[in-house]
Amino acid sequence: SSLNFGSVLGVVVLFGVSVNNTIMLWEESLGRFRRHGSRLPSGSVKRIQAARSAAYRGGRDRLRPILITVLTSVLALVPMALSPSGAAQRSMAAALLGGLLMSTALSLVCAPLVFARTLSRLKSVELMP
């Protein structure tokens, strides 16, 4: 299959869902870090450990809502992807299915790693919204 309007629309929707999942992870991790590690001296081992703990626990706490959201989306898209009519809907569903599975895996595995590194290097967390 080729790149058409349906698949482009699917990719646009995919970016929105992926960014939303990552924002949920970031907010949870940042909130945990503000409560437990933001007052520690910058660069200290305890601050780095607090940042890692906040990022990983934030990912663990948001795991169920993210997986439920993705699962309901995938279950809704499977009939569209298998439908014999509507090439645009099929290509959109195929783009969304593949992208959702891949972006969810990446955001649940890679995002906490990036968040831990970022949180440990922040100078001030209180200034962030």
N, C-alpha and C positions, 0 to 999 in steps of 0.2 A: 504494500500500500504506500501511497505517496503522501506528501505534506499537502494538506488541503485546509479549508476553513475550519472544519470540525476538529482536526488535530491541533491546529493553532489555538483555537478556543480552549481546548482541553489543557494545553500547556499553560495558558494564562490563568485558568482556574487552579491548576496545580501549583503555580507560584504562590497564589493567595493562601491555599491550604498549608503549604509547606512553611511559609513565613509565619502564619498563625501558630502552628505547632512550635516553631522555634521561639516565638515571643512568649508563649506559655511557659516553656522551659526556662527561658532567661529570667522572666519575672519571678518564678518560684526560686530559682537559684540565687538571684540577687536579694530577695527578701530574706532567705535563710542566712546569707552572708552578712547582711545588715544586722541581723539579730545576734549572730554568734562570732563574727570574725572581723568586722570592719574597724574595730577600735585597736586591734593589734598593730604593732609597728610594721611599717611597710618593709617587705623583703625578709621578714622573720620566718623561721621554719613553721611556727605555730600559725601564722597568717596563711601560708601556702597550704598547710594541712586543712585549715578552716575553709579555704576557698575550694579545695578538692572535695571536701565533705559536703559543702553547700551545693556544689554542682552535681555531684552524684546522687545525693539525697533528693535534690530538686527533680532530677530526671526520674528517679524511682517513684516519687510521689505523683508526677504527672504522667507516668507511663499508662495507667489504666484509662484516663480520659482521652489521651491521644490514640491509643489502640482502639477504643470503642468508636471514636469518630472515624478513624480510617476504615474499620471493619464495616460500619454502616454504609459508608461511601462505596466501598468495594462491592458489598452485597447489592446496592442499588444500581451499580454500573454493569454488573455481570449480565443481566438480561439485555441491556443495550448493546453490549459487545457481541452477544450471540444472536442478536436479531438479524433475520435474513433481509429485512428492508431497511433503508436509511443509511447510506454509506457515510454521510457526515456524522451521524450519531455513533456509528460503529467506530469510526476513526477517533472521535472525541473520547469515547469510552475506553478505547485501547490505550490512548495516550495518558489518560487519567489513571487507569489501572496500573500500568507499568510505573508511571511516575510516582503515584502514591506509595506503592510498595517500596520503591527505591528511596524516596525522600524520607519516608518514615524511618527506615532502617538507618539512613545516614544521620538524621537528626537525633535519633535516640542513642547512637553510638558516638558520633563525632562532636555533636554540640556540647555535651558535658565536658569533653576534653578541652575544647576551645574556651568554654566558660570558666573552667578551673584556672586556666592560664591567664585569662583576662582579669578575673576577679583578684587573683593574687598580685597583679601588677597595678591595679587601680590605686591612685593616690588618695582619692576621697570618694566615698560612696554616698555620703550625705547629699552632695550636690546633684546627684543623678535623680531624675524623677521616679 
